[in-house]
C-alpha cells in the first residue's frame, strides 16, 4: 500500500514535517497518530475538514487515528491564530460540547474494536496538581523559546497582549503528546500550521522525559483563491452539524466555489483518484460545472450520507435547471403559523426572519434592487405583504439573488 505521507503530499495536505525521512519511515508500519479538537462549540465547521480527512486517510492506510477532544485545554484556550483572548468557558459547557464532537467525528472514523480511538484530555489534565506539574513538566520549558513561538509572538504584538492562562497552553498540549505516547504508543501529532510551536514542544518534552523520538506534520491554513477563509459563507460558518447548516446549504457552498479552487478542494475533500481530480480540475468554461457538482456531491456524501447528497443534488438541479418538479426536502425550511401568513408579513421582515438577509436593512436593499423573489415572482416593493395564498404545493419558495433559496411552510401543513 502507498505510504500515507506520499498521499498527503500528492493531495496537498502538507505544510511542514519535523523530519521528512523520519516520518516517511515511521509510516511504513502501522502507527498511532493524533489530532486535537477544542470543544469551543457543539459542532465542528468546514475549517476542521482538512484534519478530519487526514485522519480518515490514515485509517484507510492501516494506521490508528487518535482523536483528542480538548475538554481540558478548552478550559484554557489556545492563543494560536487568535488576536484576542478566547471566551473562558465553563467545565459544563466544554463537556457538553466534547460529547457532541464525539458523536460528530464518529460519522467519519470507525471507532469500533481496534479502530480509531477517541480520548478527552480532561481525563488526565483535570487532576493535575499545579506544583507537581511545574516541577516535573514546567522545568523543561524555556520561556525565551516559548516567546519566540509565532502564536505567542503575534499575541504579544497585540494591544490585548497574552494572558497568563493562555501562556500555559503550550505546556498542556505538549503534555498531551507525551501522555498519548506513554499510554497509547502515539508517535505522530498532526495539526494546522499555527500548531507548529505546540507540536515541537511536545516532541521536545517526550524526548526529555522518555528519550523517545516522536514526529509532527502540519497542514496549510486554507483560504479560497479570493483570500476568504475556507468555510465562511454569507450566513457565517459552514457547520458540519445538519441542524446548523443543512445538507442543501452545505452542498451549495461547494458548488459555488471559485473555479480556481476546484482541483485543490477535490484533492483535499474527496477520495477521488488523483487522475480524476486532475481531469476535473482541467475542465474550463461551462464544463467546470461538472467538476463542481462532483465536488459538492462527494463532500456532502462524506459529511452527511449518500442519501442527503442525492437529495441536495436533485434539489439543486431542479431549482437551477427550472424543471418545476423538484424535490425541495433538502432546501432550508421555516414553518410559520397560518395566522401570521393570513394576516400577511412585510417582505423585508420575512426575508430577514428566514435568514436570507442578515438584517432588515439588507432585506430592504435587496428587494429595492430587484433581488427578492417569491415563487419566481420578483418583488417590486420591500413592504409588500406576503400572505398565505403564496404557499402552494411543497411551500412558498423564496429567493435572494440568483442562488440563495428558502422554503416557507405553514405550521401544521403536510
Number of C-alpha atoms within 10 A of each C-alpha: 6 9 15 20 22 14 18 18 11 13 21 15 23 19 16 15 18 16 13 14 9 13 18 15 12 18 22 15 12 13 17 24 28 27 19 21 21 21 27 20 14 20 20 22 18 16 20 16 17 19 21 21 19 22 24 18 19 24 22 12 18 16 21 23 28 24 23 21 25 27 28 23 26 25 25 21 23 22 22 24 15 15 17 15 17 15 10 13 14 10 14 10 16 25 21 14 21 26 15 17 20 19 11 17 18 14 13 15 21 16 17 9 7 8 15 22 19 16 18 21 21 20 12 13 19 12 9 11 9 10 10 10 15 13 10 11 17 18 9 15 15 9 10 8 10 18 15 12 19 16 23 21 15 18 21 15 11 12 9 11 15 20 13 9 14 19 18 15 20 26 21 22 23 21 23 22 27 27 18 22 22 15 8 13 14 21 24 25 26 22 25 24 19 19 24 23 20 25 27 21 25 25 24 20 23 24 14 14 13 11 10 15 14 26 22 24 24 21 22 15 15 16 14 17 13 9 8 11 14 18 20 17 13 9 11 10 17 22 22 23 19 15 9 14 18 21 27 26 24 26 28 21 16 23 22 14 17 12 18 13 16 26 22 15 23 27 23 21 21 21 16 15 11 16 9 14 22 16 11 21 21 15 16 12 7 7 11 15 17 14 23 26 19 19 26 27 25 22 24 29 19 16 22 20 15 15 11 20 24 16 21 28 24 18 20 25 15 16 19 12 11 10 9 9 9 17 17 21 15 21 22 18 18 16 14 15 13 16 12 13 19 14 12 16 17 15 24 26 20 20 27 17 15 18 15 22 22 15 14 17 12 15 25 21 15 21 23 16 14 15 17 27 21 19 14 11 11 15 19 14 16 21 16 15 16 22 18 20 10 15 18 13 8 15 21 23 22 22 21 20 15 10 11 14 21 21 22 21 23 20 13 9 10 8
